[in-house]
Amino acid sequence: MVKIGICGATGYTALELLKILLRHPHAEITVLTSRQEGEPHIGMVHPQLTGRLDLKLENATPASVAGRVDCVFCCLPHAASAEAVKEIMGSGVKVIDFSADYRLDDEASYTQWYGGQHPDPERLGKTAYGLPELFADDIIEADLVANPGCFPTSAILPLAPFLKKGMIDPLDIVIDSKTGVSGAGRTPKLPFHYPECNESISAYNVGRHRHMPEIDQILKRATGAAVECIFTPHLTPMDRGILSTIYARPTSPVTEEQLLETLRDFYRDAPFVRVVNHLPATKDVSGTNFCDITARLVRGRIVLISSIDNLIKGASGAAVQNFNLLYGFPETCAL
């Protein structure tokens, strides 16, 4: 059994992670941390876990956690996460980091998009990016894995096959994404209160969303193409899910069937990517680790549509998929 610690166990992604790990035959959850006062029982923080996991949350140091576990899932906010990871690394413990701290290639990008100095800049650009469909070989050999952002997962998976084959213009990509409210996390914020977001849909962070450079950089890392995308997220009044509609210009004439066949060939051995003929919906993948993708050809433009559950394939499911690769378990174990 692999002993598991979770740093920052109070959020939505931590809850989904715990539910998956509780059914994992090779995982034993031993330490849960929180920066909240006191040591509440996990059932008080996440009532769904009452009677399923008998642990209290601890305000423990990262070094203390590392001394009791084999693998840490770090669910802390950016910057705080890197501070914790820096303490844990070198102890022989493997880490899967949910924050954005190790996703970008360099410190200048991090400072531009996240502000402040990076606490652990030496690992930037050298950390395995946790998208198994594209980086499985890196993940298997890693001690630290940067779990992907939810929006980037929904955009990178549809685009990578076409960029790798030079089928689309890398400088003419528009990504329009809709997300559920859980994507903003569990901490209360005014725009995500029920009266503010119900019966409404709105764009936000236009041209300024932190996932835009992640999409560009990871697509370049995966395909070699220097990508420059326009990414616009929208908040929709649903609990969970992401639907991304992506527009790209083909570099040569192509048919719709060729687009679908390219996707099918690329993801033939990927257990969690489903290339579908119908138009995907968020309910099709809710509560699962699947990414559903399809393609259409409209007036000479390629239209790619993908759907994921932002809390599963966009976060906790991907983390367990990475965990399985790190320890040599079947990639689909518990998923």
C-alpha positions as CSV (number, residue, x, y, z in Angstrom):
1,M,0.0,0.0,0.0
2,V,1.1,3.5,-0.8
3,K,0.7,5.9,2.1
4,I,-0.9,9.1,1.0
5,G,-0.8,12.6,2.5
6,I,-3.0,15.5,1.2
7,C,-1.9,19.0,1.9
8,G,-4.9,21.3,1.9
9,A,-7.8,18.8,2.2
10,T,-10.8,21.2,2.6
11,G,-11.6,22.1,-1.0
12,Y,-13.7,20.6,-3.8
13,T,-10.8,19.0,-5.6
14,A,-9.5,17.5,-2.3
15,L,-13.0,16.0,-1.7
16,E,-13.1,14.4,-5.2
17,L,-9.5,13.1,-4.7
18,L,-10.5,11.5,-1.3
19,K,-13.5,9.8,-2.9
20,I,-11.4,8.3,-5.6
21,L,-8.5,7.3,-3.3
22,L,-11.0,5.6,-0.9
23,R,-11.8,3.1,-3.7
24,H,-8.2,2.7,-4.8
25,P,-6.9,-0.8,-3.8
26,H,-3.3,0.4,-3.5
27,A,-3.8,3.7,-1.6
28,E,-3.9,4.3,2.1
29,I,-4.8,7.8,3.2
30,T,-2.9,8.6,6.3
31,V,-2.4,12.4,6.7
32,L,-4.7,15.3,5.9
33,T,-3.7,18.9,6.5
34,S,-5.5,22.2,6.7
35,R,-4.5,25.7,7.6
36,Q,-7.8,26.1,9.5
37,E,-7.8,26.5,13.3
38,G,-8.3,23.4,15.3
39,E,-8.3,19.8,14.1
40,P,-11.8,19.1,12.8
41,H,-12.7,15.6,11.7
42,I,-12.8,15.1,7.9
43,G,-16.5,14.3,8.2
44,M,-17.2,17.7,9.6
45,V,-15.5,19.4,6.7
46,H,-16.8,17.0,4.0
47,P,-20.0,15.4,5.3
48,Q,-20.0,13.0,2.3
49,L,-17.0,11.2,4.0
50,T,-18.7,10.6,7.3
51,G,-18.2,7.0,8.3
52,R,-15.8,6.4,5.3
53,L,-12.6,7.9,6.6
54,D,-11.6,8.4,10.3
55,L,-9.0,11.1,10.2
56,K,-8.7,14.6,11.6
57,L,-7.2,17.5,9.7
58,E,-3.8,18.6,11.1
59,N,-2.0,21.9,10.8
60,A,1.2,20.0,10.1
61,T,4.4,21.2,8.4
62,P,5.2,19.7,5.0
63,A,8.3,18.1,6.5
64,S,6.2,16.4,9.1
65,V,3.8,15.1,6.4
66,A,6.7,13.8,4.3
67,G,8.0,11.8,7.2
68,R,4.8,9.7,7.4
69,V,3.8,9.1,3.8
70,D,5.1,7.9,0.4
71,C,3.2,10.3,-1.8
72,V,1.8,13.8,-1.3
73,F,-1.1,15.4,-3.2
74,C,-0.6,19.1,-2.7
75,C,-3.9,21.0,-3.0
76,L,-2.7,24.4,-1.7
77,P,-3.0,27.7,-3.5
78,H,-0.2,28.9,-5.8
79,A,3.0,30.1,-4.1
80,A,2.0,28.4,-0.9
81,S,2.1,25.1,-2.8
82,A,5.6,25.7,-4.1
83,E,6.8,26.6,-0.6
84,A,5.5,23.2,0.7
85,V,6.8,21.2,-2.3
86,K,10.2,22.7,-1.8
87,E,10.3,21.4,1.8
88,I,9.0,17.9,0.7
89,M,11.3,17.3,-2.3
90,G,14.5,15.4,-1.5
91,S,12.8,13.3,1.2
92,G,12.1,10.4,-1.1
93,V,8.4,11.3,-1.3
94,K,6.7,11.7,-4.6
95,V,4.5,14.8,-5.1
96,I,1.6,15.6,-7.3
97,D,0.9,19.4,-7.2
98,F,-2.5,20.7,-8.0
99,S,-1.4,24.4,-8.1
100,A,-0.1,26.3,-11.1
101,D,3.3,26.6,-9.5
102,Y,5.2,24.1,-11.7
103,R,3.2,24.3,-15.0
104,L,4.9,27.2,-16.7
105,D,8.4,27.1,-18.3
106,D,10.2,30.0,-16.6
107,E,10.2,32.4,-13.7
108,A,9.4,35.4,-15.9
109,S,6.2,33.9,-17.2
110,Y,5.2,33.0,-13.6
111,T,5.9,36.5,-12.3
112,Q,4.0,38.1,-15.3
113,W,0.8,36.0,-14.8
114,Y,0.8,35.1,-11.1
115,G,2.8,38.0,-9.6
116,G,5.6,37.9,-7.0
117,Q,8.7,35.8,-7.0
118,H,8.5,32.0,-7.5
119,P,9.5,30.2,-4.3
120,D,11.2,27.3,-6.2
121,P,12.2,28.6,-9.6
122,E,14.9,26.0,-10.3
123,R,12.2,23.4,-11.0
124,L,10.3,25.5,-13.6
125,G,10.5,24.0,-17.0
126,K,12.0,20.8,-15.6
127,T,8.8,19.4,-14.0
128,A,6.7,16.7,-15.6
129,Y,3.4,18.0,-16.8
130,G,0.7,15.7,-15.7
131,L,-1.3,15.1,-18.9
132,P,-0.7,11.3,-19.4
133,E,-2.0,11.3,-22.9
134,L,0.9,13.5,-24.0
135,F,3.6,13.1,-21.3
136,A,3.3,9.6,-19.9
137,D,7.0,8.8,-20.3
138,D,8.0,12.0,-18.3
139,I,5.5,11.2,-15.6
140,I,6.6,7.6,-15.0
141,E,10.2,8.8,-14.3
142,A,9.2,11.8,-12.1
143,D,9.3,12.6,-8.4
144,L,7.2,15.8,-8.9
145,V,4.3,16.1,-11.3
146,A,2.5,19.4,-12.1
147,N,-1.2,18.5,-12.4
148,P,-2.7,20.4,-15.4
149,G,-5.2,23.3,-15.2
150,C,-8.8,22.4,-16.0
151,F,-9.2,24.7,-19.0
152,P,-5.8,23.7,-20.5
153,T,-6.8,20.1,-20.3
154,S,-10.0,20.8,-22.3
155,A,-8.0,22.8,-24.9
156,I,-4.7,20.9,-25.2
157,L,-6.2,17.5,-25.8
158,P,-8.3,18.5,-28.9
159,L,-5.5,20.7,-30.4
160,A,-2.4,18.5,-29.9
161,P,-3.0,15.9,-32.6
162,F,-3.5,18.6,-35.3
163,L,-0.6,20.8,-34.2
164,K,1.7,17.7,-34.1
165,K,0.8,16.9,-37.7
166,G,1.0,20.5,-38.8
167,M,-2.7,20.5,-39.9
168,I,-3.6,23.9,-38.3
169,D,-2.1,27.3,-38.1
170,P,-0.6,27.6,-34.5
171,L,-1.0,31.4,-34.6
172,D,-4.7,31.4,-35.4
173,I,-6.4,29.5,-32.6
174,V,-9.5,30.8,-30.6
175,I,-10.6,28.9,-27.5
176,D,-14.1,29.7,-26.0
177,S,-14.7,27.8,-22.8
178,K,-17.6,27.6,-20.4
179,T,-17.1,26.4,-16.8
180,G,-19.2,25.6,-13.8
181,V,-19.0,27.6,-10.5
182,S,-16.9,25.0,-8.7
183,G,-14.0,26.0,-10.9
184,A,-13.6,29.0,-8.6
185,G,-13.0,26.9,-5.6
186,R,-14.8,26.6,-2.3
187,T,-13.7,29.8,-0.7
188,P,-16.7,32.3,-0.9
189,K,-16.3,35.1,-3.5
190,L,-19.0,37.6,-4.4
191,P,-19.2,36.9,-8.2
192,F,-19.9,33.2,-7.4
193,H,-22.6,33.7,-4.8
194,Y,-25.9,32.2,-6.0
195,P,-27.8,35.5,-6.6
196,E,-24.9,36.8,-8.6
197,C,-24.3,33.9,-11.0
198,N,-27.6,32.1,-11.2
199,E,-29.7,32.7,-14.4
200,S,-26.6,34.4,-15.9
201,I,-23.6,33.7,-18.0
202,S,-20.6,36.0,-18.2
203,A,-17.1,36.2,-19.7
204,Y,-14.2,37.0,-17.3
205,N,-10.4,37.7,-17.4
206,V,-10.6,38.3,-21.2
207,G,-7.0,38.3,-22.5
208,R,-5.7,38.0,-18.9
209,H,-6.6,34.5,-17.7
210,R,-3.6,32.6,-16.3
211,H,-4.4,29.5,-18.2
212,M,-3.6,31.1,-21.6
213,P,0.2,31.0,-21.3
214,E,-0.1,27.4,-19.9
215,I,-2.0,26.4,-23.0
216,D,0.6,28.0,-25.3
217,Q,3.6,26.7,-23.5
218,I,2.4,23.1,-23.0
219,L,1.2,22.8,-26.6
220,K,4.7,24.0,-27.8
221,R,6.3,21.5,-25.4
222,A,4.1,18.6,-26.7
223,T,4.1,19.4,-30.4
224,G,7.1,21.7,-31.1
225,A,4.7,24.4,-32.6
226,A,5.0,27.9,-31.3
227,V,1.4,28.5,-30.3
228,E,-0.4,31.8,-29.7
229,C,-4.0,31.3,-28.8
230,I,-6.8,33.6,-27.8
231,F,-8.6,32.1,-24.7
232,T,-11.8,33.4,-23.3
233,P,-13.5,31.7,-20.3
234,H,-17.1,32.1,-19.3
235,L,-18.9,31.4,-16.0
236,T,-22.1,29.4,-16.4
237,P,-24.7,28.6,-13.6
238,M,-23.9,25.0,-13.1
239,D,-22.0,23.2,-10.4
240,R,-19.3,21.5,-12.5
241,G,-18.1,20.8,-16.0
242,I,-16.2,22.5,-18.9
243,L,-17.2,22.8,-22.5
244,S,-14.6,24.2,-24.8
245,T,-15.3,25.2,-28.4
246,I,-12.1,25.8,-30.4
247,Y,-11.7,27.5,-33.8
248,A,-8.6,26.8,-35.9
249,R,-7.5,27.5,-39.5
250,P,-6.4,24.4,-41.5
251,T,-3.1,24.6,-43.3
252,S,-4.4,22.6,-46.2
253,P,-7.8,21.3,-47.4
254,V,-9.2,18.7,-45.1
255,T,-12.5,16.8,-44.7
256,E,-14.5,16.4,-41.5
257,E,-13.9,12.6,-41.6
258,Q,-10.2,13.2,-41.8
259,L,-10.4,15.4,-38.7
260,L,-12.2,12.7,-36.7
261,E,-9.8,10.0,-38.0
262,T,-6.8,12.1,-36.9
263,L,-8.3,12.3,-33.4
264,R,-9.1,8.6,-33.3
265,D,-5.6,7.6,-34.4
266,F,-3.9,9.9,-32.0
267,Y,-5.9,8.7,-29.0
268,R,-6.4,5.1,-30.0
269,D,-4.6,3.9,-26.8
270,A,-5.8,6.7,-24.4
271,P,-8.4,5.2,-22.1
272,F,-9.9,8.5,-21.0
273,V,-10.2,10.3,-24.3
274,R,-13.4,9.5,-26.2
275,V,-13.6,10.7,-29.8
276,V,-17.3,11.0,-30.5
277,N,-19.5,11.7,-33.5
278,H,-22.1,13.6,-31.6
279,L,-21.7,17.1,-30.0
280,P,-20.4,16.5,-26.5
281,A,-22.1,17.9,-23.4
282,T,-20.9,18.4,-19.9
283,K,-23.4,15.9,-18.5
284,D,-21.9,13.3,-20.7
285,V,-18.7,13.3,-18.6
286,S,-19.9,14.5,-15.2
287,G,-18.4,12.6,-12.4
288,T,-16.0,10.8,-14.8
289,N,-12.3,11.1,-15.9
290,F,-13.3,11.2,-19.6
291,C,-12.6,13.9,-22.1
292,D,-15.1,13.8,-25.0
293,I,-13.9,15.4,-28.2
294,T,-15.4,15.9,-31.7
295,A,-14.6,17.9,-34.8
296,R,-16.6,19.8,-37.4
297,L,-15.6,21.7,-40.6
298,V,-17.5,25.0,-40.9
299,R,-16.9,27.4,-43.9
300,G,-13.3,26.2,-44.1
301,R,-12.6,26.5,-40.4
302,I,-12.0,23.6,-38.0
303,V,-14.3,23.6,-35.0
304,L,-13.2,21.3,-32.1
305,I,-15.5,20.7,-29.2
306,S,-14.5,19.1,-25.9
307,S,-16.1,18.4,-22.6
308,I,-14.6,17.4,-19.2
309,D,-15.6,17.4,-15.6
310,N,-13.4,20.2,-14.2
311,L,-13.1,18.5,-10.8
312,I,-12.2,15.0,-12.2
313,K,-10.4,15.0,-15.5
314,G,-9.6,18.7,-14.9
315,A,-8.1,18.0,-11.4
316,S,-8.5,15.0,-9.1
317,G,-9.0,12.3,-11.7
318,A,-6.0,13.4,-13.6
319,A,-4.0,13.4,-10.4
320,V,-4.9,9.8,-9.7
321,Q,-4.2,8.9,-13.3
322,N,-0.7,10.4,-12.7
323,F,-0.4,8.6,-9.4
324,N,-1.1,5.3,-11.2
325,L,1.7,6.0,-13.7
326,L,4.1,7.0,-10.9
327,Y,3.7,3.7,-9.1
328,G,3.2,1.3,-12.0
329,F,-0.5,0.6,-11.4
330,P,-3.0,0.3,-14.3
331,E,-3.7,3.8,-15.6
332,T,-7.4,3.3,-15.1
333,C,-7.2,2.0,-11.5
334,A,-10.0,3.5,-9.3
335,L,-11.1,5.7,-12.2
